[in-house]
């Protein structure tokens, strides 16, 4: 399958898998077209006054103060002497809309309303308002329109005036007065038996509602999982077929006519279609259930690859293969858990830090192994830092700038013999380092000016916007030698990151870049330990040089580890500083070097760029490793695709339609993030390829001609 076709098919499959969660988890449990029913029993009262106090918990009424008095003495006297009362157990999300639906309609909010933020129900439902003769509502204008565009709070005085018609209407039977911002005071006799019966009926009704709501969940879930497994299997077969050196054997389809498999798939398609027609299923059900058929048809067509793998098993290091399988499975589970608990990234980095020791690299490259060990441990500190409620600490931003300058000077000093700099490169690095020093001081100056109520200095604002605009252009002026270009990218991006930082997160890019630099070097040692031929000295590799296709090698087991390291560092860049681990972690002070007037679009764009900067650092490192290890980017991304799809399959089972609105939205966002991760990384790889391999020549030296 050609690359473009493969990409389009993969994109379609992932879009279908993403949309499936809304039919599986977020469908409406309500049934329409039923005959309205009315009870013949006389109501316990002619009129009902429903008073709702948003956010008023039960313990506010029955919990006494230390002196023995009540917070609400009148309401407590009603409860103790003449009222009937009970404690309502809410079901989150406890936004105003879901809570009121439960009160007036007798069921929990329709989960399909998650797409509309609980502000509007996508389906109609019956309620006591509909069954009453008149309903009068007063309350907050952002609550009442959810149920009916009726009266506002300002009309309450008019209604209670001497006006005859409204007063007569209020005194009629079968009335409901709904007052928002004030559970309900009805003087009733005790109906213990009736209450017990109602509670049993409610329990049975909820069980029936859950059964109906989840009726198709298992069937559709199995179909989607079957498609997920089939797609992942197909990608694995593509990797083995095009990028692995296996002994080729005739496939089963060459021994048996291929039309038998086609006829079998057609029969399965007909059976599924007839079944869905009998069930009167929606159109989307046909897509979810029929999509696995062509996927598995493609998998079975490549069944010969499975035979090749089995017959090549004696020549493979089985114990090493099994060990890699266990480690990758453990690593994927660790990444899944890290989406819920950022501290798991610390555990993962601690485990990665000891990798050179059991792999035997420590004995061959002690200094690089120790650098890797320390780099992982330093980076492991960031996931332990709090996400929200951080106090600005501009001094750490200044320290981050000094650390960036120190590491840059150390690198240039250590590499002066191996990779001597041209005069133009030396001038550019000096200019960029001076720029970093300025950007490390600008946040401190801006913060001090704002504290003194003097506003954002114009010079600081100009420097900040020029730094942002040139951050992707300045590296294109440097040499395309690997470490020269990487250093230029690091200095340029770090300068922008410092301007967008307010505290400890400013230290994240220098520490991450240090670890990425060590990763590049230690991978060279790993290739040397494997005896890979054609190994080239890192300092002599040029990004702009075309990769010799003849040197592109087949996949090795270590390439699975490299791909996993890449995914792990991408997730670490994603959640490491807590920039997007929570919506509440957004700090407007991060953009004060650029603007102080609230502008959500510009602020959002600046924060998004701050989030992307660590991604670019990791992507440039992965681009370097791909060039240094002579491996095609397509093969590595296929492995990344398998890892991300396995994570997505895990998150598919973790999508939830219960809990708070934040819990539901978080479960959906995790699934979306992993599903779109590979596509995002492929697009970002195009940007990093241009950033690393292209060079802008502003002027050329004139050629001298001698007679």
Protein Blocks (a to p, Z undefined) as FASTA:
>chain_A
ZZklmmmmmmmmmmmmmmmmmmmmmccfbdehiacdddfbdcfbfbdcddddehiafklm
mpccfkopafblmlmmmmmmmpccddddddddfbfklmmmmmmnopacdfklmmnoomac
fbdcddfklmpmbdcdeddfklmmmmoccddfklmmmmmmmbfklmmmmmpghiacddeh
ilpacdddddfklmmmmmmmmmmmmmmmmmmmmmmmmmmmmmmmmmmmmmmmmmmmmmmm
mmcccdddddfklmpcfklmmmmmmmmmmmmmmmmmmnopafklmmmmmmmmmmmmmmmm
mmmmmmmmmmmmmmpcfklmmmmmmmmmmmmmmmmmmmmmmklmmmmmmmmmmmmmmnom
mmmmmmlmmmmmmmmmmmmmmmmpcfbhpacdfklmmmmmmmmmmmmmmmmmmmmmmmcc
dfklmmmmmmmmmmmmmmmmmmmmmmmmmmnonojafklmmmmmmmmmmmmmmmmmmcfb
fklmmmmmmmmmmmmmmmmpcblmlmmmmmmmmmmmmmmmmmmmmmmmnopghiacfklp
cfklccdfklpccddfklmmmmmmmmmmmmmmmmmnommmpfklpcfklmmmmomcdcfk
lmmmmmmmmmmmmmmmmmmmmmmmmmmnopafklmmmmmmmmmmmmmmmmmmmpccedjf
klmmmmmmmmmmmmmmmmmmmmmmmmmmmmmmpccdfbdcdddddZZ
